[in-house]
Amino acid sequence: MTIRTNSGIQAGSLYRDRNFVVVRVHSTDMDRGTVTYSPVGQEWAITTAMIIFQSRFIRFEL
């Protein structure tokens, strides 16, 4: 399931960084301005500011 937010970040979608590390976005919190994601294949999650996420990751399509 893909959920689009006003920030353009989509929960359930894949993104990659400049080192080609692929992550899956689990959720976004517009009130706090955060994104929760995890590297593909990992069980742990990271929560970071949306502005940081947007500066480091781009949308990735398989």
N, C-alpha and C positions, 0 to 999 in steps of 0.2 A: 504494500500500500504506500502510495506517495502522497504526502501532504505538502502543499506549497504555502510558504509564508510570505509576508510583505517584503522581507529581506531578500527574497529570491532563493534562499536556501531551502532545499526540499528534504524533509524527513523521509527516510527510506531509500534515498539516492546515494550513488557512489560519487566520491570526489577524489582527486589525487593532488599531491604536492609536487614541487619542482624535482624531487628525487624519485618520482613515480610511486610513492607509497600510496596505496589505495585505502580509503576509509569509507565507512558507511555511517550516515547521519541517522541517529536514533530519534532525536527530538530537538525542537527549538523552543525557547522561552522568550517571547517578544517583550514581556514585562521586565525581565532581567537582562535581556539582550545577550542571551547565551545559546550555545549550540552544544549538544552532547553527541559524541561520535566515538567510534572505535576502529582501529585498523582491522581490515578484513582478516579473519582467521583468529582474532584475539577475543577473549571473553571480557576483558576490562574496558572501561569507558573513560573518556576524557570530556570534561566540560570546560569550554573556553568562551571568551567574548566573541560575539558575531563578527565584529570588525577585525579581530585577529584571524578568525577562521576564513573570512572572505579574502584577506590579504595573502593567505598561505595556500588555499585550495581552489581548484577549478572543477567544475562538473565533469564527470567521467562517464561515458556511455560504453557499455560492452557491445 
